[in-house]
Amino acid sequence: MKKIIILAILLFVALQNYAQFDLGLKIGYATSKLSTDFDDIKESVKHGFQIGAFARVGKRLYLQPEFYYSTSGGKLKLEGTDVEEEITLQNICIPALIGFKIINGEKINLRIMAGPTANFIINQKISGDDVVQDPLQDSDFKNIGWGLDVGAGMDFLFLALDVRYEWGLNDIYEPPTNDQTMKNNLFIVSLGFKIF
């Protein structure tokens, strides 16, 4: 991991002389939903946030790595009852997006982007009632969730607005007694402030 970070920093420094380079801070709002195959369970969204930083290297075609803290998760409800569990995940997220500027003006541009993201789950909390036959346990969550982000963005002067959807690619829940699956899907709106 350290070698990858050092290599990325060296790449940014080398490209600074040949390509446009932006660095900024970002805040965002996200709704997340846990997609499961649990019997008789209805999933609903949970609201969360993100805060972190982004870089952008390139002119029309660009690379946009990011690093941020986020909250996600979801609500699971037993159908036909008021029994509900809420799962809250705290994550360190590292997306690596490739984008293209459809409109590439001096003061305004319109972008599209896609790429993988690694979500390192640093904490999880389960609250509410036990809605599954084998109750969810904090220790049964994996340490990392992989996702695929697709979205669009617009820059105006020093502001960068992004709208993205993230599909969960892997099962983040691994109970020892069954083979039920759980993936984390998110809709994200973020506002960035370019500082360099």
C-alpha positions as CSV (number, residue, x, y, z in Angstrom):
1,M,0.0,0.0,0.0
2,K,2.8,2.4,0.9
3,K,4.5,1.7,-2.5
4,I,1.3,2.5,-4.4
5,I,0.9,5.8,-2.6
6,I,4.6,6.8,-3.2
7,L,4.3,5.8,-6.9
8,A,1.1,7.9,-7.2
9,I,2.8,10.9,-5.7
10,L,5.8,10.6,-8.0
11,L,3.4,10.2,-11.0
12,F,1.5,13.4,-10.0
13,V,4.8,15.4,-9.6
14,A,6.1,14.1,-13.0
15,L,2.8,15.0,-14.8
16,Q,2.6,18.4,-13.3
17,N,4.8,19.9,-16.0
18,Y,2.9,18.2,-18.9
19,A,-0.7,18.1,-17.9
20,Q,-3.3,20.1,-15.9
21,F,-3.2,19.3,-12.2
22,D,-5.9,20.1,-9.7
23,L,-6.0,19.3,-6.0
24,G,-9.0,20.0,-3.7
25,L,-11.2,19.3,-0.8
26,K,-14.7,17.8,-1.0
27,I,-17.8,17.2,1.0
28,G,-20.8,15.2,0.0
29,Y,-24.2,13.6,0.8
30,A,-24.9,10.0,0.1
31,T,-27.8,7.6,0.3
32,S,-26.9,4.0,0.6
33,K,-28.9,0.7,0.4
34,L,-27.8,-2.8,1.4
35,S,-28.8,-5.2,-1.3
36,T,-29.4,-8.7,0.3
37,D,-31.0,-12.0,-0.4
38,F,-32.3,-12.5,3.1
39,D,-35.8,-14.1,3.2
40,D,-38.8,-11.8,4.0
41,I,-36.5,-8.8,4.5
42,K,-37.2,-5.4,2.9
43,E,-34.2,-3.1,2.4
44,S,-34.4,0.7,2.6
45,V,-32.0,3.6,2.3
46,K,-29.8,5.2,5.0
47,H,-28.5,8.8,4.7
48,G,-24.8,9.5,5.1
49,F,-22.0,11.9,4.3
50,Q,-18.4,12.1,3.1
51,I,-15.5,14.4,3.6
52,G,-12.0,14.2,2.0
53,A,-9.8,15.3,-0.8
54,F,-9.4,14.7,-4.6
55,A,-6.8,15.2,-7.2
56,R,-7.2,15.5,-11.0
57,V,-4.4,15.0,-13.6
58,G,-5.0,15.6,-17.3
59,K,-6.6,18.0,-19.7
60,R,-9.5,16.5,-21.6
61,L,-8.9,12.9,-20.5
62,Y,-8.1,12.8,-16.9
63,L,-7.4,10.6,-13.8
64,Q,-9.1,11.5,-10.6
65,P,-8.0,9.7,-7.4
66,E,-9.8,10.5,-4.2
67,F,-9.4,9.8,-0.5
68,Y,-12.3,10.4,1.9
69,Y,-14.1,9.3,5.1
70,S,-17.8,8.3,4.6
71,T,-20.7,6.8,6.4
72,S,-23.0,4.3,4.7
73,G,-25.2,1.2,5.4
74,G,-28.9,0.6,5.3
75,K,-32.0,-0.5,7.1
76,L,-33.5,-4.0,7.0
77,K,-37.1,-4.6,8.0
78,L,-39.0,-7.8,8.4
79,E,-41.9,-7.7,6.0
80,G,-45.3,-7.3,7.5
81,T,-43.9,-6.1,10.9
82,D,-42.3,-3.1,12.6
83,V,-39.2,-5.1,13.4
84,E,-36.2,-3.3,11.9
85,E,-32.4,-3.3,12.1
86,E,-30.1,-0.4,11.1
87,I,-26.6,-1.0,9.9
88,T,-24.1,1.9,10.0
89,L,-20.7,1.5,8.3
90,Q,-17.8,3.9,8.7
91,N,-15.4,3.8,5.7
92,I,-12.2,5.1,4.3
93,C,-12.8,5.3,0.6
94,I,-10.2,5.4,-2.2
95,P,-11.8,5.7,-5.7
96,A,-9.6,5.8,-8.9
97,L,-11.7,7.4,-11.6
98,I,-11.0,8.0,-15.3
99,G,-12.9,10.8,-16.8
100,F,-13.5,12.8,-20.0
101,K,-14.5,16.4,-20.3
102,I,-17.3,16.7,-22.8
103,I,-17.2,20.5,-22.6
104,N,-13.8,21.8,-21.8
105,G,-14.0,25.6,-21.3
106,E,-11.7,27.9,-19.3
107,K,-14.3,28.7,-16.6
108,I,-16.8,25.8,-17.0
109,N,-16.7,22.2,-18.1
110,L,-18.9,19.2,-18.1
111,R,-17.4,15.8,-17.3
112,I,-18.2,12.0,-17.3
113,M,-16.3,9.5,-15.1
114,A,-16.1,5.9,-14.1
115,G,-13.8,3.7,-12.1
116,P,-13.3,1.3,-9.2
117,T,-13.3,2.2,-5.5
118,A,-12.0,0.5,-2.4
119,N,-14.0,1.0,0.7
120,F,-12.1,0.1,3.9
121,I,-14.7,-0.6,6.6
122,I,-13.1,0.8,9.8
123,N,-16.2,0.5,12.0
124,Q,-19.7,-1.0,11.9
125,K,-22.7,-0.6,14.2
126,I,-25.9,-2.6,14.3
127,S,-28.9,-1.2,16.1
128,G,-32.5,-2.3,16.5
129,D,-34.2,-5.7,16.6
130,D,-32.9,-9.0,15.3
131,V,-34.6,-9.4,12.0
132,V,-32.9,-12.5,10.6
133,Q,-32.9,-16.0,12.0
134,D,-29.2,-15.7,12.8
135,P,-28.7,-12.2,14.2
136,L,-26.3,-9.9,12.3
137,Q,-22.9,-9.6,14.2
138,D,-20.4,-6.8,13.9
139,S,-17.6,-9.4,13.5
140,D,-19.2,-10.9,10.4
141,F,-18.6,-7.9,8.2
142,K,-15.6,-7.9,5.9
143,N,-12.9,-5.3,6.2
144,I,-13.2,-4.1,2.6
145,G,-15.9,-3.5,0.0
146,W,-15.2,-3.0,-3.7
147,G,-17.4,-0.8,-5.8
148,L,-17.8,0.6,-9.3
149,D,-18.5,4.3,-9.6
150,V,-20.2,5.9,-12.6
151,G,-21.2,9.5,-12.8
152,A,-21.0,13.0,-14.2
153,G,-19.7,16.3,-13.0
154,M,-19.5,20.0,-13.7
155,D,-16.7,22.5,-12.8
156,F,-17.3,26.2,-12.5
157,L,-14.3,28.3,-11.6
158,F,-12.9,26.6,-8.4
159,L,-16.0,24.5,-7.7
160,A,-16.5,20.9,-8.8
161,L,-19.9,19.3,-8.5
162,D,-20.1,15.5,-8.9
163,V,-23.1,13.1,-9.1
164,R,-22.3,9.4,-9.0
165,Y,-23.8,6.0,-8.4
166,E,-21.7,3.2,-6.8
167,W,-22.5,-0.5,-7.3
168,G,-21.2,-2.8,-4.6
169,L,-19.2,-5.5,-6.3
170,N,-18.5,-7.9,-3.5
171,D,-20.3,-9.4,-0.5
172,I,-19.4,-7.4,2.6
173,Y,-21.2,-9.7,5.1
174,E,-19.9,-13.2,5.8
175,P,-21.8,-15.0,8.5
176,P,-20.4,-18.4,9.6
177,T,-23.7,-20.3,9.5
178,N,-25.2,-19.4,6.1
179,D,-24.5,-18.1,2.6
180,Q,-26.6,-15.0,2.6
181,T,-25.2,-12.0,0.7
182,M,-25.1,-8.3,1.3
183,K,-23.8,-5.6,-1.0
184,N,-23.6,-1.8,-0.4
185,N,-24.9,0.5,-3.2
186,L,-24.7,4.3,-3.0
187,F,-25.9,7.4,-4.7
188,I,-23.5,10.3,-4.0
189,V,-23.6,14.1,-4.6
190,S,-20.5,15.9,-3.7
191,L,-19.1,19.5,-3.9
192,G,-15.4,20.0,-4.3
193,F,-13.3,23.1,-3.8
194,K,-10.1,23.4,-5.8
195,I,-7.2,24.7,-3.8
196,F,-4.4,24.1,-6.2
